[in-house]
Amino acid sequence: MGDLEAKSGLVTGAANGIGRAVAKRAAEQGSFVLVCDIDDAGGKSCVQEIRDAGGRADFLHVDIAVEDDVAQMVAATCELGGSFDWACNNAVGGTRAFGPLHEVREEDWRSGLEVTLTGTFFCIKQEIIRMLETGGGSIVNISSPAGLQGEAFLAAYSAAKGGVEGLTKTAAAEYAQRGIRINTICPGGIATEAIARYFDFYPEAKEKTIGTHAMRRLGQPEEIADAVVFLASDRSSFVTGHALWVDGGVSVNSHML
Ligand SMILES: NC(=O)c1ccc[n+]([C@@H]2O[C@H](COP(=O)([O-])OP(=O)(O)OC[C@H]3O[C@@H](n4cnc5c(N)ncnc54)[C@H](O)[C@@H]3O)[C@@H](O)[C@H]2O)c1
């Protein structure tokens, strides 16, 4: 029996990268999964892969920066999956302008925060509203080490992820006694198309990024997906308000090795 057997949940940003791996792994573990994204083609192909493997999934076009979309996403998970047990808020968007803080333009700052912070806030809020009605659940936000230790040249992204960390701990405190757990995962560098595009643009960044990991390699999206399933499932029943680093050792100092 899978860790999410007979449960129902959603993944935002599930058309690609980490979100796609989370959706597939959660379905393998027995859950219905609502695959949510603004990328319709990618989302539909993710659903097809899940169904071809015998899993249960549907796609919904969702822009997490639009609160009505987010409310519909939660309602659809209940209707199509029969319950609402878990959610993985993974989508990242807006302009990921790269450069020193004193050169960040207002529009890039606002755009970076609109999806990654405000959109994640809408998700957490609407998921909690529904979970208060249904008796609880588990929310997993995909954050970043950048949110806790900053990251040079990524001011808006770091601020947005820092905001996600603060929201997560606040919600964990407010709803712990009402059956809702909420945690973050801070992935190290993960081999997705997003990071590949970044390395294409800044080739020198690849070696430097890998060098910050004690394991001296990037992670695979499935290594994040396994951690999401753990936090979404009842196996983590006493874990809330936690930032779980799944990072190949970014958080330890390995530069002498
Ligand atoms: N890849 C890494 O190395 C890494 C490291 C640390 C943290 N993360 C975090 O992991 C998560 C996933 O990263 P990824 O590398 O898979 O990214 P990705 O760019 O491959 O995927 C992000 C997905 O979000 C979707 N999206 C964008 N805007 C949206 C919106 N407004 N509404 C709904 N969906 C939207 C995109 O279409 C895409 O499918 C992000 O939160 C990211 O910050 C990634």
The ligand as an SDF file (V2000), in Angstrom:
LIG
                    3D

 44 48  0  0  0  0  0  0  0  0999 V2000
   15.4770   23.5780   -9.6220 N   0  0  0  0  0  0  0  0  0  0  0  0
   16.1820   23.9920   -8.5720 C   0  0  0  0  0  0  0  0  0  0  0  0
   17.4090   23.8960   -8.5350 O   0  0  0  0  0  0  0  0  0  0  0  0
   15.4840   24.5670   -7.3630 C   0  0  0  0  0  0  0  0  0  0  0  0
   16.2520   24.8910   -6.2410 C   0  0  0  0  0  0  0  0  0  0  0  0
   15.6180   25.4250   -5.1180 C   0  0  0  0  0  0  0  0  0  0  0  0
   14.2460   25.6290   -5.1310 C   0  0  0  0  0  0  0  0  0  0  0  0
   13.5310   25.3080   -6.2510 N   0  0  0  0  0  0  0  0  0  0  0  0
   12.0880   25.5360   -6.2120 C   0  0  0  0  0  0  0  0  0  0  0  0
   11.4240   24.3790   -6.6830 O   0  0  0  0  0  0  0  0  0  0  0  0
   10.2100   24.7420   -7.3190 C   0  0  0  0  0  0  0  0  0  0  0  0
   10.1520   24.1560   -8.7180 C   0  0  0  0  0  0  0  0  0  0  0  0
   11.3040   24.5390   -9.4380 O   0  0  0  0  0  0  0  0  0  0  0  0
   11.5980   23.9740  -10.8980 P   0  0  0  0  0  0  0  0  0  0  0  0
   13.0590   24.0400  -11.0960 O   0  0  0  0  0  0  0  0  0  0  0  0
   10.8940   22.6900  -11.0990 O   0  0  0  0  0  0  0  0  0  0  0  0
   10.9110   25.1400  -11.7840 O   0  0  0  0  0  0  0  0  0  0  0  0
   10.2580   25.1010  -13.2370 P   0  0  0  0  0  0  0  0  0  0  0  0
   10.4290   26.4790  -13.7830 O   0  0  0  0  0  0  0  0  0  0  0  0
   10.7670   23.9320  -14.0250 O   0  0  0  0  0  0  0  0  0  0  0  0
    8.7110   24.8290  -12.9340 O   0  0  0  0  0  0  0  0  0  0  0  0
    7.8940   25.8230  -12.4140 C   0  0  0  0  0  0  0  0  0  0  0  0
    6.4810   25.5730  -12.9060 C   0  0  0  0  0  0  0  0  0  0  0  0
    5.6390   26.6100  -12.3840 O   0  0  0  0  0  0  0  0  0  0  0  0
    4.7380   26.9870  -13.4250 C   0  0  0  0  0  0  0  0  0  0  0  0
    4.2190   28.3390  -13.1800 N   0  0  0  0  0  0  0  0  0  0  0  0
    4.8440   29.5300  -13.3930 C   0  0  0  0  0  0  0  0  0  0  0  0
    4.0490   30.5480  -13.0670 N   0  0  0  0  0  0  0  0  0  0  0  0
    2.8720   29.9990  -12.6370 C   0  0  0  0  0  0  0  0  0  0  0  0
    1.6540   30.5360  -12.1720 C   0  0  0  0  0  0  0  0  0  0  0  0
    1.4650   31.8660  -12.0950 N   0  0  0  0  0  0  0  0  0  0  0  0
    0.6670   29.6870  -11.8040 N   0  0  0  0  0  0  0  0  0  0  0  0
    0.8390   28.3360  -11.8890 C   0  0  0  0  0  0  0  0  0  0  0  0
    1.9750   27.7700  -12.3400 N   0  0  0  0  0  0  0  0  0  0  0  0
    2.9770   28.5870  -12.7030 C   0  0  0  0  0  0  0  0  0  0  0  0
    5.5610   26.8770  -14.7040 C   0  0  0  0  0  0  0  0  0  0  0  0
    4.7430   26.8030  -15.8560 O   0  0  0  0  0  0  0  0  0  0  0  0
    6.3450   25.5970  -14.4250 C   0  0  0  0  0  0  0  0  0  0  0  0
    5.6540   24.4440  -14.8820 O   0  0  0  0  0  0  0  0  0  0  0  0
   10.1610   26.2670   -7.2900 C   0  0  0  0  0  0  0  0  0  0  0  0
    9.4050   26.7200   -6.1950 O   0  0  0  0  0  0  0  0  0  0  0  0
   11.6220   26.6510   -7.1390 C   0  0  0  0  0  0  0  0  0  0  0  0
   11.7890   27.9230   -6.5650 O   0  0  0  0  0  0  0  0  0  0  0  0
   14.1060   24.7950   -7.3720 C   0  0  0  0  0  0  0  0  0  0  0  0
  1  2  1  0
  2  3  2  0
  2  4  1  0
  4  5  1  0
  4 44  2  0
  5  6  2  0
  6  7  1  0
  7  8  2  0
  8  9  1  0
  8 44  1  0
  9 10  1  0
  9 42  1  0
 10 11  1  0
 11 12  1  0
 11 40  1  0
 12 13  1  0
 13 14  1  0
 14 15  2  0
 14 16  1  0
 14 17  1  0
 17 18  1  0
 18 19  2  0
 18 20  1  0
 18 21  1  0
 21 22  1  0
 22 23  1  0
 23 24  1  0
 23 38  1  0
 24 25  1  0
 25 26  1  0
 25 36  1  0
 26 27  1  0
 26 35  1  0
 27 28  2  0
 28 29  1  0
 29 30  1  0
 29 35  2  0
 30 31  1  0
 30 32  2  0
 32 33  1  0
 33 34  2  0
 34 35  1  0
 36 37  1  0
 36 38  1  0
 38 39  1  0
 40 41  1  0
 40 42  1  0
 42 43  1  0
M  CHG  2   8   1  16  -1
M  END
$$$$
